Amino acid sequence: MNLQPLAPYLGVIEIILAIVLVALVLMQTKGSDLGGFMGGGGGDSGGTFRTRRGVEATMHRFTIIMSILFFVNTILAFLAWG
């Protein structure tokens, strides 16, 4: 299977997926302090896990799908560039 003709397109797709994935992850962060980032207490969450609902659950699932697409595209681009 010759993927070399697709290599430039896979590179562009890789960049687009990377930007979308970074944006999704940044939209999901809660709290702005370092303690909340590292899983400590802070804010109203108290460092505990809670159930995702509504838009948050949809965004979480979409982030997982985008990360899988990014991984698959990376493998294909690696194979295409040889």
NORKAPE-V637087 format. One record per backbone hydrogen bond with DSSP energy under -0.5 kcal/mol. CO is the residue of the C=O (numbers start at 1). NH is the residue of the N-H. If there is no record, write none. Layout:
co=CO nh=NH
co=CO nh=NH
This chain:
co=1 nh=3
co=3 nh=6
co=3 nh=7
co=4 nh=7
co=6 nh=10
co=7 nh=11
co=8 nh=12
co=9 nh=13
co=10 nh=14
co=11 nh=15
co=12 nh=16
co=13 nh=17
co=14 nh=18
co=15 nh=19
co=16 nh=20
co=17 nh=21
co=18 nh=22
co=19 nh=23
co=20 nh=24
co=21 nh=25
co=22 nh=26
co=23 nh=27
co=24 nh=28
co=25 nh=28
co=25 nh=29
co=26 nh=29
co=33 nh=37
co=34 nh=38
co=35 nh=40
co=36 nh=39
co=42 nh=45
co=42 nh=46
co=45 nh=48
co=53 nh=56
co=54 nh=58
co=55 nh=59
co=56 nh=60
co=57 nh=61
co=58 nh=62
co=59 nh=63
co=60 nh=64
co=61 nh=65
co=62 nh=66
co=63 nh=67
co=64 nh=68
co=65 nh=69
co=66 nh=70
co=67 nh=71
co=68 nh=72
co=69 nh=73
co=70 nh=74
co=71 nh=75
co=72 nh=76
co=73 nh=77
co=74 nh=78
co=75 nh=79
co=76 nh=80
co=77 nh=81
co=78 nh=82
